[in-house]
Structures are given as structure tokens and as C-alpha cells.
Amino acid sequence: MTIASSAERSSRFPAVKTSRLRKAKSLREDADYYGRWSQAACENLLKSAEEFLAGAEDIIKGKTV
């Protein structure tokens, strides 16, 4: 089994925007600590997570992204 270098991995898998990660953290904190959340924001976050996981699965299966 060959392990790809970090440059090879990053070129095959688009970087997750840090803004999405910050938004996810903010949404979790608002829901946990303040009871504030919206269905639309949760659905958008789930869509982003599904896209990320689909890309990760493609890499694991050896498919190109």
C-alpha cells in the first residue's frame, strides 16, 4: 500500500473552507448554550458535511476527486 504525500492528498481533495468549520462550531455553541438554532442552518450544514464525506469516501476507494 502506498501512502500519498500531503501535497498529493491536498491536490485530490478540496480543502474544507475554514469558514464552514467556524460556522459549524458557532451553530453547535448557539444550540448547546443558548437554545438557538434554525432548521435551515442545520440543513445547510448537513449538506456541507455530506459533500465532505462523499469526497473522503472517493479518496478511500481510490477514485479521483
HELIX and SHEET records of a PDB file:
HELIX    1   1 SER A    6  ARG A   12  1                                   7    
HELIX    2   2 THR A   18  GLU A   29  1                                  12    
HELIX    3   3 ASP A   30  TYR A   34  3                                   5    
HELIX    4   4 GLN A   39  ILE A   60  1                                  22    
END                                                                             
